[in-house]
Amino acid sequence: MRNSTATLGLILTILVVGFVRLEATPPPLLPDDRIVFVGDSITGRGGNGGENGWVAMIGRGLKEATPSSNYTLVPLGGSGQQVGSWLHTSKSPAPAVDAKPSYLDVKGVDMNIEFNRHTDVLVIMLGMNDALAPYLSDKPEEFKKWGDKYRDLIQTLRTRLTPRVIALATPTLCTEDINSPKNLVMDKMAEEMKSVAADEKCILLPTREAYKEVLYEGRKIRPDFHLNGDQVHPGLYGHVAIAMGMLRGLGAPDAAKSLFDHWFADLRKKEGAQPLSYELSLVPSLPPQAKLQFRLHVFNPGGQAKLDLPPGWNIHQLKTIPNETLFVLEAAPDRLVTHIMLHAGGKTRDIAIPAPWLVATANPGSWQGWNQGKFEAESAKIPFDDLVRTGTGLLSALAKAELKPGVPFKWGYFVSGVNYGGAGAPGAVDFAEHTFFGGAEYGYGLRWIQSERARQVIIKVSGCSFASSSHLQLWLNGESVFTGGPGRPAEATVPLKAGWNLLSFKSNYRQWQWQFLVDIDPVTGDNLDNLRFSVVPH
């Protein structure tokens, strides 16, 4: 009898505790909530995107989930903002009553008014600029420091805005390669955010996870499917992914699914019932390599995939699962662009593989050459520059070259692709494929070009980023072709000699993206079909 009574008491206690816990945890949203989004330019674009911006998509989704609701959505997004800058803003005093309007990115949203009112639900989406600028390094201790700063921001905003609910949105992708050095660092940032959210009793919104999901589903339909137009800011499907992740976290998963179904029905309609698609990526390797390897993931619901390969290309089929086949291609791509034809289910796709660059990077840990935003090439010159400029002695220096004692160069290859700056253009270079770079980093690139005769060609230099600060020195056979910022287009007509020629460059990075184009074009009456390219020193 005593045991029965004890058991009944335990059950009642569990029920009561459970009941109290349910009552003590309010639903994320209430029908008349004022929801404020604090963020960077991604939040700004969400607010400025009209009906197809992610803020409006969230508003429609929440209305769909709760038709009787009357939410107010306020996007406070500013270009370049990061955790530290918002922390500074959150600790600044409230403006005077008669202060002039203050705007970030979103038209008509006055910071002086909106940031100094009570907020029911506060959504914070930061982290992109911390990794992009970058404001942190890829060292393990940096993530904890960043998390501590995020905690400080949350606590300060909680005091200032008195929100009932605080939600943290994980950062979206930087480049569309989920395994790029930038994204691997941001994955660690997202993990740190989980700990911060748990400590501060915040909801975690899976926007990063939704981004990866939508990218995967889109690439199954189109090989050039994009979430971001510039590797950072959302395009249409990026807005869809952000809205999906936030709706899921805010308790409206059905609205998130409805949003996905609507936009992907339109995409599938354009591509047909059984689209043929693929993803191509370079397998990292260390030089010198006679051949490179590429991972080819084919989505082929129409049947077995087949490839038409040029001479000298080898193929290995790793595995086949329903509607997908994984290959490894091995070759030394020697054309400016190599074309491989993919066939499946009566459909064909042209896979274009640009010629690779041999690249190297290292960071001196000090701002060599940079003086108040301007670059002085002579003060950053090192002996290694001449090895890259001329190619003489480079092969023996590959393994032991150092930027300075104790700072070796990181060597590898870059092949332009859809996930990086230049979107597959053969002249593109984007160091984001190679390394998580920081301020003052040195970068080098080399390509050997074989011509069967002496000829004139046009070398063009241009930018392919939305924000970048770097300096470029470009040489052909040891002679200077270009010196300056690659963001300003320039071109020069230069001679190729018969035989092997070396096109090489040195780039000094300062901030934001690190990408540019070095194109080679024919003069009138010529073509470059018979040029051959190599990343093996000649």
Backbone hydrogen bonds, N-H to C=O, Kabsch-Sander energy under -0.5 kcal/mol:
donor,donor_aa,acceptor,acceptor_aa,energy
5,T,1,M,-2.4
6,A,2,R,-2.5
7,T,3,N,-2.6
8,L,4,S,-2.6
9,G,5,T,-2.5
10,L,6,A,-2.4
11,I,7,T,-2.4
12,L,8,L,-2.6
13,T,9,G,-2.5
14,I,10,L,-2.6
15,L,11,I,-2.5
16,V,12,L,-2.7
17,V,13,T,-3.0
18,G,14,I,-2.8
19,F,15,L,-2.5
20,V,16,V,-3.0
21,R,17,V,-2.7
22,L,18,G,-2.2
23,E,19,F,-2.4
24,A,20,V,-2.3
25,T,21,R,-0.9
25,T,22,L,-0.5
33,D,30,L,-2.1
35,I,33,D,-0.6
35,I,72,T,-3.5
36,V,34,R,-0.6
36,V,121,V,-2.6
37,F,74,V,-3.0
38,V,36,V,-0.6
38,V,123,V,-3.2
39,G,37,F,-0.5
39,G,76,L,-2.3
40,D,125,M,-0.6
43,T,40,D,-0.5
44,G,40,D,-2.0
45,R,41,S,-2.8
46,G,42,I,-1.5
47,G,43,T,-1.8
48,N,44,G,-2.0
49,G,45,R,-0.9
52,N,49,G,-1.1
53,G,50,G,-1.7
55,V,46,G,-1.0
56,A,46,G,-0.6
57,M,53,G,-2.2
58,I,54,W,-2.2
59,G,55,V,-2.1
60,R,56,A,-2.4
61,G,57,M,-2.4
62,L,58,I,-2.8
63,K,59,G,-1.8
64,E,60,R,-2.2
65,A,61,G,-2.1
66,T,62,L,-2.4
69,S,66,T,-2.3
70,N,31,P,-3.7
72,T,33,D,-2.3
74,V,35,I,-3.0
74,V,72,T,-0.5
76,L,37,F,-3.5
76,L,74,V,-0.6
77,G,75,P,-0.7
78,G,39,G,-1.4
81,Q,78,G,-1.9
86,W,82,Q,-2.4
87,L,83,V,-2.0
88,H,84,G,-1.9
89,T,85,S,-2.1
90,S,86,W,-2.8
91,K,87,L,-1.2
92,S,89,T,-1.1
99,A,96,A,-2.0
104,L,109,V,-0.5
105,D,77,G,-2.4
109,V,106,V,-1.6
110,D,108,G,-0.8
111,M,102,S,-3.8
111,M,109,V,-0.7
113,I,110,D,-0.9
114,E,110,D,-2.8
115,F,111,M,-2.2
116,N,113,I,-1.0
117,R,114,E,-0.8
119,T,161,L,-2.6
120,D,34,R,-1.2
121,V,34,R,-2.1
122,L,165,V,-2.8
123,V,36,V,-3.1
123,V,121,V,-0.5
124,I,122,L,-0.5
124,I,167,A,-2.7
125,M,38,V,-2.8
125,M,123,V,-0.5
131,A,127,G,-1.5
132,L,128,M,-2.6
133,A,129,N,-2.3
135,Y,130,D,-2.7
136,L,130,D,-1.3
142,E,139,K,-1.7
143,F,139,K,-0.7
143,F,140,P,-0.9
144,K,140,P,-0.8
145,K,141,E,-1.6
146,W,142,E,-2.5
147,G,143,F,-2.5
148,D,144,K,-2.6
149,K,145,K,-2.0
150,Y,146,W,-2.1
151,R,147,G,-2.3
152,D,148,D,-2.0
153,L,149,K,-2.1
154,I,150,Y,-2.5
155,Q,151,R,-2.6
156,T,152,D,-2.2
157,L,153,L,-2.7
158,R,154,I,-2.5
159,T,155,Q,-1.6
160,R,156,T,-2.1
161,L,157,L,-3.1
162,T,158,R,-1.2
164,R,120,D,-1.8
165,V,120,D,-1.9
167,A,122,L,-3.1
168,L,203,I,-3.2
169,A,124,I,-2.9
169,A,167,A,-0.5
170,T,168,L,-0.5
170,T,205,L,-2.2
175,T,173,L,-0.6
175,T,231,Q,-2.8
176,E,419,N,-1.9
178,I,176,E,-0.7
180,S,177,D,-2.0
182,K,432,A,-0.5
184,L,180,S,-2.5
185,V,181,P,-1.7
186,M,182,K,-2.2
187,D,183,N,-2.1
188,K,184,L,-1.3
189,M,185,V,-1.8
190,A,186,M,-2.4
191,E,187,D,-1.9
192,E,188,K,-2.1
193,M,189,M,-2.0
194,K,190,A,-1.5
195,S,191,E,-1.3
196,V,192,E,-2.2
197,A,193,M,-3.2
198,A,194,K,-2.1
199,D,195,S,-2.3
200,E,196,V,-2.4
201,K,198,A,-0.8
202,C,197,A,-2.9
203,I,166,I,-2.4
205,L,168,L,-3.2
205,L,203,I,-0.6
207,T,205,L,-2.1
210,A,206,P,-2.0
211,Y,207,T,-2.1
212,K,208,R,-2.1
213,E,209,E,-2.1
214,V,210,A,-2.8
215,L,211,Y,-2.4
216,Y,212,K,-2.2
217,E,213,E,-2.3
218,G,214,V,-2.5
219,R,215,L,-2.5
220,K,216,Y,-1.2
221,I,218,G,-1.5
222,R,218,G,-2.7
225,F,222,R,-1.3
229,G,233,H,-1.4
230,D,233,H,-0.6
235,G,227,L,-4.2
238,G,227,L,-0.8
239,H,235,G,-2.3
240,V,236,L,-1.9
241,A,237,Y,-2.2
242,I,238,G,-2.4
243,A,239,H,-2.4
244,M,240,V,-2.4
245,G,241,A,-2.5
246,M,242,I,-2.3
247,L,243,A,-2.7
248,R,244,M,-2.5
249,G,245,G,-1.9
250,L,246,M,-2.1
251,G,248,R,-1.2
252,A,247,L,-3.2
256,A,252,A,-1.6
257,K,253,P,-2.3
258,S,254,D,-2.3
259,L,255,A,-2.0
260,F,256,A,-2.2
261,D,257,K,-2.9
262,H,258,S,-2.1
263,W,259,L,-2.0
264,F,260,F,-2.5
265,A,261,D,-1.7
266,D,262,H,-1.2
267,L,263,W,-1.7
268,R,264,F,-2.7
269,K,265,A,-1.8
270,K,266,D,-1.5
271,E,267,L,-1.5
272,G,268,R,-1.5
277,S,275,P,-0.6
277,S,299,F,-2.1
279,E,297,H,-2.2
281,S,295,R,-2.1
283,V,293,Q,-2.7
292,L,331,A,-3.6
294,F,329,L,-2.7
295,R,281,S,-3.3
296,L,294,F,-0.6
296,L,327,F,-2.4
297,H,279,E,-3.0
297,H,295,R,-0.6
298,V,296,L,-0.7
298,V,325,T,-3.2
299,F,277,S,-2.7
300,N,298,V,-0.7
300,N,323,N,-1.4
303,G,300,N,-1.5
306,K,343,H,-2.5
308,D,341,M,-2.5
309,L,307,L,-0.7
313,W,310,P,-1.6
314,N,330,E,-2.7
316,H,328,V,-2.2
318,L,316,H,-0.7
318,L,326,L,-2.4
319,K,326,L,-1.1
321,I,324,E,-2.2
324,E,321,I,-2.7
325,T,298,V,-2.3
326,L,319,K,-2.7
327,F,296,L,-3.0
327,F,325,T,-0.5
328,V,316,H,-2.5
329,L,294,F,-2.8
330,E,314,N,-2.4
331,A,292,L,-2.3
338,T,353,I,-2.8
340,I,351,I,-2.5
341,M,308,D,-1.2
342,L,340,I,-0.5
342,L,349,R,-3.1
343,H,306,K,-3.0
344,A,347,K,-2.2
347,K,344,A,-2.0
349,R,342,L,-2.5
351,I,340,I,-3.4
351,I,349,R,-0.6
352,A,350,D,-0.7
353,I,338,T,-3.0
353,I,351,I,-0.5
355,A,336,L,-2.0
357,W,414,F,-2.3
358,L,446,L,-2.4
359,V,357,W,-0.6
359,V,412,G,-2.4
360,A,444,Y,-1.7
361,T,410,K,-1.7
362,A,442,Y,-1.7
368,Q,366,S,-2.0
370,W,367,W,-0.8
371,N,374,K,-3.2
374,K,371,N,-1.6
376,E,369,G,-3.1
377,A,375,F,-0.7
379,S,376,E,-0.6
380,A,376,E,-0.6
380,A,377,A,-1.1
381,K,378,E,-1.1
385,D,382,I,-1.8
386,D,383,P,-1.0
387,L,383,P,-0.8
388,V,384,F,-1.8
389,R,385,D,-2.8
390,T,386,D,-2.3
391,G,387,L,-2.3
394,L,391,G,-1.5
397,A,393,G,-0.8
397,A,394,L,-0.8
398,L,394,L,-0.9
398,L,395,L,-0.7
401,A,397,A,-1.9
403,L,407,V,-2.9
404,K,407,V,-0.8
407,V,404,K,-2.8
409,F,401,A,-1.9
410,K,361,T,-3.1
411,W,409,F,-0.6
412,G,359,V,-2.0
414,F,357,W,-2.2
420,Y,417,G,-1.4
423,A,420,Y,-1.9
424,G,417,G,-0.9
425,A,422,G,-1.7
428,A,425,A,-1.8
429,V,516,F,-2.4
431,F,514,W,-2.0
433,E,430,D,-1.7
434,H,431,F,-1.1
435,T,431,F,-2.3
437,F,435,T,-1.1
440,A,509,Y,-1.5
441,E,438,G,-1.3
442,Y,362,A,-3.1
443,G,507,S,-2.5
444,Y,360,A,-2.6
445,G,505,F,-1.7
446,L,358,L,-2.0
447,R,503,L,-2.2
448,W,534,S,-2.8
449,I,501,N,-3.0
450,Q,532,R,-3.5
451,S,449,I,-0.5
451,S,499,G,-2.4
455,R,496,L,-2.1
457,V,494,V,-2.7
458,I,521,D,-3.0
459,I,457,V,-0.5
459,I,492,A,-2.9
460,K,458,I,-0.5
460,K,519,D,-2.6
461,V,490,A,-3.1
462,S,517,L,-1.9
464,C,515,Q,-0.7
469,S,511,Q,-1.6
469,S,513,Q,-0.6
471,H,508,N,-2.2
472,L,484,G,-2.9
473,Q,506,K,-2.7
474,L,482,F,-2.8
475,W,504,S,-3.3
476,L,479,E,-2.5
477,N,502,L,-3.1
478,G,389,R,-0.7
479,E,476,L,-1.9
481,V,474,L,-3.3
482,F,474,L,-1.4
484,G,472,L,-2.1
488,R,485,G,-1.6
490,A,461,V,-2.4
492,A,459,I,-2.1
494,V,457,V,-2.7
494,V,492,A,-0.6
496,L,455,R,-3.3
499,G,451,S,-3.3
501,N,449,I,-2.4
503,L,447,R,-2.9
503,L,501,N,-0.5
504,S,475,W,-2.4
504,S,502,L,-0.6
505,F,445,G,-2.3
506,K,473,Q,-2.4
507,S,443,G,-3.6
508,N,471,H,-2.4
509,Y,441,E,-2.8
509,Y,507,S,-0.6
510,R,469,S,-2.4
511,Q,469,S,-1.3
512,W,133,A,-2.0
513,Q,467,A,-2.1
516,F,429,V,-2.1
517,L,462,S,-3.0
518,V,427,G,-2.8
519,D,460,K,-2.4
521,D,458,I,-3.0
523,V,456,Q,-0.7
526,D,523,V,-2.0
531,L,528,L,-1.7
532,R,450,Q,-1.9
533,F,334,D,-1.9
534,S,448,W,-2.0
